Amino acid sequence: MTIMPANSGQPTKNVRWMLIVGLITVFLAGAAAIVLSVGSWNIPSEAKRMQNPVPATSEAINDGMYNYMQRCQSCHGADGNGKSGRAEELSVKPSDLTDATEMSRRTDGELFYQITHGRSPMPAFQSKLTDTERWQLVDYIRTLSKNPEGPAKQ
């Protein structure tokens, strides 16, 4: 004859506590992974040092604006503040391209890399726009923050 403990079939308080702690740990690890993926791009140092070969002439900026309106505005917004109607639907909030402080920290090469390679939910534009068109987008994006200091130097 087998004698069963009084709480047979019921998890003990210790087991329940361990399950709760385990679930919280999994949740926090997932949240940390999301924050890291949202907060940082892994941009190679050689990309950061790339210089924009397209001078920021009015023609280049206008061409960049055209492509921005066609491909970027729906998420980043008409003025680049990242508050478009679609932004709320995205898994990652679009960058505020009007933030002069943040934009001054980014080199032209970083912006070009981000436009070229994308990162979910932002698509990559390497096969959709020519190199020149992507550099023109960088020229146009620089006008959105109206940063008198210009881009970061590498």
N, C-alpha and C positions, 0 to 999 in steps of 0.2 A: 504494500500500500504506500502511495506517494502522498506526502503531506505538502500542500500548497500554501504559500504565504497568504496572509489575509488580503493583500492588494494584488493578487494574481491577475495578470492581464493588464494591469494598470502601470504606466511608467512611473518610476519613482521620481521624487522631487529632483534628485540629482540628474537623472536622465533628461527630464523636461528642461531643466536649467541648461544642460549642455546643448540640447537641441536649439534652444532660444539663442544662446551665445553663438552657436555655429551659424544660424541663419543671419544674425546681425553681422557677423564677420564676413559672410559671403556678400551681403548687401553693401557693406562699407567698402569692400575690395572692388566691387563693381562700380560704385560711385567714384572711387578714387581713379579707376581706369578711365571713366568718362571725363572727369575733370582734367586729367593729364592729356587726353586726346584732344579736348577742346582748347586747352590753354597753351599748348605748345606745338609748333610745327618742327619737324626734324629737317632743317634746311642745311645742306652741306656748306661748309665754310667757303668753298670755291664759288658756290652760287651766290652767297652773300657778297662776295667781292666783285661780282660782275658789274660792269659799267654799262649804262644805257647808251647804245650807239645811235639812238634816234634823238636828235635835238628836239627840245620842247617848243617847236614852232607852232604858230596858230593852226597851221594845216595838220600837223601831227596830233595836236590836242583835239581838234575837231574830229579827226578820224578815230581817235581813241574814244571820244564821247559817243560817236555813232555806235561803235562796238559795245561800249558800256550800256547804252540804252537798249541794244538788242539782246545782250547776253548776261548782264550783271544787275541791271536795275530791278528786276523782279524780286530779287532777294535783298540786295544792298540798299534799295530805295533810290528814288530819283535824285536825291541830294547826297546819297552815299552814307547816310547815318545808320544803316542796318535795320531800319524800322519800316520795312515794306509790309504790305498786307500778307504776303507769303511768309515773312520771317517767322511768324508765330507757329507755322506748321512744321518748321524745320527742326531736326534733331540737334543742330548746333546753331547758335545765334550768329548771324552774319556779322562780320567786322564792321565797326563804325569807321568808315574811311574819312570822316570829317574831324576825327579826334587828332588835333595837331600834335599833341604830346606823343601819342602812340605812333602816329605815322612818321614822326621825326626819328623814332627809334629803328625804323625799318629802312634798309637800303633798297635801292632800285632793284638790285639783284634778288633780294628776298621776295619783293612783290612779283617780279617776273617769274620766279620759281613757283610761287603759290598759284599764279594764273596758269602757268604751264602744266603743273602736275595735279593741282586740285587736291581736295581731301574731303571725304564724305561730310556733308551732302554737296559740297561744291564740286562741280565737274572739272575735269582737266581740259584745257583748251589747246594743248599741243597739236592735236590733229584737226582742230576746228579753226584756228587762227594762225596766220604766219608769224614768224619771229617778229617781223616789223610791226604787225598789228598788236601783238602782245606788248611790245615796248611802247607803242603809242597808248595803249591802255594804262601803262605805268605813268606816262606823261600826263594823261587826263586825270588819273586818280590823285596825282600830286596836287592838282588844282582844287580838289574837293576840301582839303584840310587848310588851304591857304596858310601854310606854315612858312613864315619868313626865314626860318633857319635852314630849310631844305632837308633832304634826306640824310640819314645817318651815313657817316663815312666809314669805310673799312680799309 
